[in-house]
Amino acid sequence: MRTASLGEWLLQHRRSLLFLLVLLVLGGAFTALRLPVALFPQITFPRIVVSADSGNMPIAETQTALTLPLEQALRGVPGVEKIRATTSRGAAEISVQFAWGAPMNEALLQAEAAINQVLPKLPPETSFHAQRMDPTVFPVLGLSLTSHSLSPVELRHWAYYSLRPRLLALKGVAGVDVQGGAQREYQVVVDPMRLQAYGLSPSDVERALAEGNVITAVGRLQRHYRLYQILSESPVRNAKAIAAIVLKSGPNGVVNLGDVARIEPGTVPQWTTVTANGQNAVLLNIRQQIGGNTVAIDRALRATLASPDLRVPPGVRIHTWYDQSQLITAAAGSVRDAILIGAVLAALVLLAFLRNLRLTFIVAITLPAVLLASVLMLYVFHMSFNIMTLGGMAAAVGLIIDDAVVMLEHLMHRFSEAGRPLPILPTALELARPLAGSSAATIVIFTPLAFLSGVSGAFFQALAIAIASALVVSFLVAFIAVPLLAELLLRQRDAEAVEHEGRFQQALGRWYRRTVGALLQRPILLLPAVGVLLALSLFAYSQVGSGFMPQMDEGGFVLDYTAPPGTSLAETDRLLNQVQEILAHTPEVASYSRRTGLQLGGGLTEANTGDFFIRLKDHRQRDIWQIMAALRQEIHDRVPGLRVETGQLMEDLIGDLTAVPQPIEIKLFGSDPKVLERTAPKVAGAIAKVPGVTEIFDGVTVVGDGVDIRIDPVRAAIQGMSPGQITSQLQVLMDGKVASRIPLPEETIGIRVRGPHALWQRIHDLERLPILAPDGHYFQLRDVADIGVAAGQAELHSENLKPMVAVTARIEGRSLGSTMADVKKAMHGLTLPAGVQIVYGGLYAEQQRAMQQLALVLLAAILLVALLLLFLYERFSVVLAILATDLLALGATFIGLWLTGIERNLTAMIGMTMIVGIVTETAIFYFAELRNDSREELVRAGQVRLRPVLMTALIAILALLPLALGIGAGAQMQAPLAVAIIAGLVFEIPLVLLVMPAIYAVLARILGEKVSA
């Protein structure tokens, strides 16, 4: 009665319901044009990085005075799970890890508050910077500016003050960082002997510059109804004005700054180098806001660069050294093509099986309608178009078509059985329960994914939402729109034509009846086939390696390099010129940019370290992994002493954001850092023998040698000075000190006071540095200090306040799981010093945690499916028969992964989880055909479902084939998922149609639900 009334209601409101679906499709199309486009889903990483600087101090003193107090303060921030710190000379970098899902805006404020509380206890002039680690700290677009006509100062000035503001105004841009070039300043090079002659000191010069370059508001005046601001001005504008500043006046006249110093234009001292394609360059790194549209930013950027209003100076060339939108566009295009190819192949299969254009047309318009309407669901969940959501939609193509085909098959079969036209909506409602149950079986398996955390959770929750959204919309369309369209378009003769079997189908039907009849009569005949399947599945499981994320060719990669400790910037440049020559002669390289003393990901960086970003050509003979391996080997052979590591930018980005940059990380813990530093090379040597392990780093970073000036307080006091006063003069004479600034319309230019470089060009010259005492006499530095060369010290690392050294490495040509098994064997054979403990971290630790979570997700999915089936049938024989079929199909997925050489990674695990839902869906439709439990009815139900099962499985396989083949950039991420599903679908056909009826019959007899003959 309820079915009849619902059918009448649907019939009465069919026009409004169809119009509602049309509105959903139009709304989805409208939303699709405005949905953010990004490479990966929006992820909030639970990590804060604190950088602190206290000038130049020995590493051990920095650890005690700076790093340890900061670690202790940050450890007290609510929600902190792990703290990792690196200490260098006078600087520290502390990574603070929180639980996934923590409110990071609050966490950042609490971390800054904790630092500010201990700041007064830290060394004087300590500065710090705390920032959340999220994808917006890395560029999505990078520009390089080179010029033969403009100086580095002019090029940087135009980039910073003309181009940067235009780019910052683009919608979605969070920031534009400028690297390279030079900044101008005036340098006041004082002559110590002249200062002594006039009875002056460097501090007098600083004070005179500060007091002689003034623009200050001193008050306000109200007069004649107007308010006036009173300014006291005595600004300097050029070198001549600086030289005229008065240092001293008296009866003998005036002493100007020009009398004791040479005023000359200069540039701010820097210990970095930035190049593009081998030329000195200025780089602009463009970062996008959270939720920004990368592709839209790229279009706006290109429009800005092409605009005549920009007025690019003559001779300036602008190139793109990195463009994430290209990868996004290619990935979106690949997934779009996969959807289109799958849809076309599905239509051909439908036409071949159904031989009816009207039915094919209904399914053909159902697919784009469902996909467009599901975009609205993505918008509701604040998702974006990215590799995971687009891949999820592509993976759902077969399931969407399956729903429509099942409904049409049901209608045609009922029409054919009746031999006359039937009311379509009541007939369609007969399928409501199994259709809802089958859709729920596929959707319910994604519910446990909501509890996934980490990178895997962030990635695959987006995938799950995309697939589940498409399936929900698909159910509604199949339940409402398909019957209404069938009522409009189909006739009785269409049903008769569809149900008319050809010779092949008749022969297949006869074979099926004989085979399944024999299996139902003697189920023991199944044992050999099931045994072989189980044995093959177990063998394949043992052969399939385990990994983390699927590998994807991003079209470019990062090459990190480190020269020997203490290598000067000039010598590092010389070594890197050889690397640039290698890159210039590599045919696949399109362009490259270099940073020395800087890094894309930031962090503590010395003058002997940095990175290249290498962009490859679209059409090339070798893949990115072959190119990286070849470049590493050539650099090793031609540039000895330079240690390099390679990694793709997204891999590097995720590693930096999660603080697990390498697949292999062996963390050594102990109480004595020296013991750890001696042990780390032994560990590195042990894992070097493991096949597939490459780019090994023992974790010991030695900073360059230093010159220690140890001031004796007693000898200093004899000269009438304190160690602090002497240090202040040394800073002015050597590094220089910005004493004042000249304000200009666009920028301020510093005035730096320093001594002549000739005074301290060599180490033994330092001993003769002149120091001016307060009473006016000079003495040499060696009179109050001992000067010596200190060998380079190793940076100190700690985790949760415990000393730690991390040995890292990458993997090439092997799976993560098998390689780590061999690494652990190598470590078992290594004798470690007493008190040294080993913990395995890196991507391996993240993979182990993610795999454990996904295994629980799979188990939860099976249990939820079991609950759903029990609710639908209230019979354990049905539930157990379907679950047994699910598990057999699940094992078969390993065979597919083994045959295709794909690792059991996170994407493959999601595909395996989906197989449980897909097989359950097919099984539900089989049991929906059963009218009773007789053997003949089991055969008849299978024969009725034979064509739909073959058809829907073949459609799903063909729809997933482009993804499985990894055609295009984005498809590589989804290939393991597609292969796992295809393997399950191939085995689903015999399992559901042949094995499951026999299992059900046996279970029914065992459980007292006897199947009648």
Steps between C-alpha positions, in 0.01 A plus 500: 500500500784731589672418171186582306451830679866592450468410133194722467683782675799467266270488199314807619818702558715357222536833320608691812742221598659499156522878513667476844762265358555738208552783751754287691688431177499869401606596852784249481612642165490852643693393811756307295610826337561657843633213706866549608753308293808366675744212473418334830213530750508779756692362796560659839835361613534490881848646513658829603860594429680749727822660374710686756820702452738635763794608286819294499555266793668160526260215434523354851430839657209558257354164601509593869406868482251498211371163383438329833295785655290524183442123492392499863265794445343352187460160662246659732272613217173301515475221244872468418587143400861531388775762493801475273784752510812580300769724650766681298733792582281759670182365339240234564209353308232322700222291346192465722264218403134490609227240454323495164188711520639735767392868470823633354413870517461470876810280522709764322384773740571281801846413367585869448374580851719227649807635317431857608490387862856365487634765258642722781709205621649432156825659374473874422367601157340157445240509224256227405246418234221243537284382212247231423618247247241475226519486119482882480861530621618345172466666159244390242663719235856620460640772273865571418622844389830534318660796326827596330420870515380552859721462804397251774387800710283643222357160409399422859361851549271465197396149604422603858343842453339472155421136423437364851211743585327408173524131584385549859181660365401180316208315652608198702864604546616484863853631454785557258852432628793661319838324501827607344626826362650761731378786719687828498628680805757764590812378676695720735851348503667650808877540537594396856818709496314819404240429768781476755655824375173682564431318825195322362371141508275294268214551747535876451452447126187289561356760734571787261330317212193424710472857630589672174238325287171594664137538397290515817164648597558720805148631555182656357384859465143632479476835327230681295264198497772267368707226661869492414738210565845625601791299354867524589692405186866457423501222241789382288439400140835409348867424566591870507245567776625199698860627478388842629357360827681661793679263734671753724530875537715723714740794506713330237208465257256232385575134428271357232437134429684538171816590695525156661320270254452422135134515389425265210194333348481128565265206541369318804743215584356163408627146498258357247490451123193468277517403131267391221629293209857585604454881520474715810130558553224628722237240587140570597326221689122541488303340782126452488242546772330199657215408266650699214460395137846421365390491137318836533809655662714376211262651243490832685880498529548448128248775424694733732834418338351557154343831600658810337450684830772291664780679311772239528842669481689438175723194517310330783390144424229333707476122502292252698725265696209324672131480414285267707198586288652308207500181704149574627370569149670187365365291788148639459522442125616142554218422740251676270623290208476187714136584578421570134678189374328291765162647410548433126615142563208447735257625235648257247462212744141599570427516130661162441304331782167684479496576126274798569584866442225628732636309800855606417389862474339489846819366659714742297320807637487351852880496540576872444187596693613304807858631482387862468246470782762340725715814460241674719581248773870586470409865544294423811797315654736790409703281264693601190571346163826314559663171412312311771148637439531477122645151530213401727248620242680304230502187718125540557413499128446124487289502817283785370431318176439181697207657689336624181554170317358296788183710504454480121572125500239453771238696304571320173496160667165565669347633176621197312368258765157668501481515123316829525572859606515547877480821704866599517519671838337219704718252312811708580401514867537120517875562479501773765612280788786316324610819321511692830674209671761463227575872494520504879741202489741700284456826688524351849854374443619861481364586844808370690724721283373796701711369789824490300761754607830615358579566136316183395184617677513846345552357151257211504220673684484728194493193275231337712282813505523526120402136444230495769350824366483356150339179629235684702405709198517189279249320722257791485535528124461124446201488734318808369638633171570173317143363540352836400724516193411139420132588516558780250730320259450121519235280337395137542691402186821635656461255788432211266801586286727530802384175658539309173819300544746447220685177433792590725276592791291186453811279497639682805167456680494126430856459625418699811194291583695175468801627698320662789256210520790257537669720761179527702459124486865432591654809668819302566591558135575861599776407741783467241416834333457685830817337635700612195360853535592513869848362432558749220373784718734406785796465262422836340471659845847376589642637173335842500715763667357768725534872438354829613369743239501411129782649298405772255707675235464869592711625209762653728704426810713654775873426518638580846877534530758535774866586446762389757471676839650848506505540120488870412223650291743561214623139500143369527413713195794348311379146574143589405610651169604146408155373601338772289710388205374144548139624513550714189611190306218275626253486209189455716560812713284796398620749764638518851546742787757489780516624856824492701482586868121477461246221455152473356374356826692741722683376810854538632725540197875563470683655206605153380145367463197574285287351226411497131150475364520325163204516262487233229366511148154358434616259231806295596649156453574424868265522795572725795645223717753399232602865457546552875711184531715593200559856627595375847753260352649759263535758777662236722752420226577854380462712814663302783428622851154633419223298669165514320148377564209501256127501553190628326357824635170361629684214668748752642215731604307229685822384664580853619146561621488176699866507615557154342696596189657161415360147457772355724579670830691320775494712814780440750425609856749524783624723778832599339481684162867415430427127523204542265717691250755216501230233466305662214765436227506131600123480458527676162769252393285204603191606302716596199534128429122455468388485133286794394621735776641823358576860599613395847571779752641422842316795656814674626509855361830669577500877478810676368812579701485809717742757634462525876586832664520433873512836682674494839294715741806586712712615206201691364449673837863610503426682173192655658244296306258212545469198268160635382649836395779326309253265329284796395800669334597174328149469358516853356849455357431162338136425424390861523193644664210690345494822701231689308276487193417739217127508419415504129156489331506120451764372739740586777875470446722398789818683604748238618806588711791258453877482497721448194498141379879510483514501881373141527540324165728238655472323833833629634388856412232467768767510770594855395147638485505842672260545794432850634471528878268756666798715607607536138794262477517212252614145558507189285250215536776252592570709811167392651404180315627163385413417138488150357330289234229270634420188300145473369244361741209274418149636527311358797166326455246395759153351515283551804804653672711184446821517289444338161673445167291387200659293222290542184486349152278468196390186315542428132355206305351320800195515721512674836394192696754257354783752523424581863493127581857473367599821682378352829700181433811712442438690823460176698850404395646829626637531854398835649667676795336462838212739553434560128148417387353474150158622387384476137335819374459672163238403246533139614358587843223702335429209265481249784257720690289562188493130406386405850225760480392382153496138617263606778297697243473188283393289798246765605368515143448122496321512835276787385416310183417197713270712716328643191450154348362364826258792513389433142461120524508401870660173383854400588525267201459794261736724699774238528471400133540862386787570743682184387468620142629846603806349667581279201475803268712697747775240479478509122599868499850396610527290185429810291756707690760223466446454125527876435798552734318756716571541869240456771486870579233723647316548170492126436360445850213739423429303182495177700253657743279605209496144364321388815217743424490427126480122543241542774293720268501237227414227750203698635351523151543122463309428819238759398407267212439200728134414551572196719794283605454219250795381295320588177440852630870542584581406141228725354610801708856455380387473139294818531800683649751350254477772236478796744801372699707447187394834359554713811832333586628550145385863501671567833820333381510701178416822687793442737741382231642849417577554869646150537734563206615822667435707189572864586636681805215458747417143402823370656369587845186291443657209306536266803137565598381426145711182471370370835138562397548349153659186648209467742245551221660234280464243779164639611321349198569130574496554876152657511340290228659159569667484840261706713180297421682179597636655822154628583343157442756331727463761774121485482510124560757535783297773670172314460373711210477203266496577129233287336565300188 
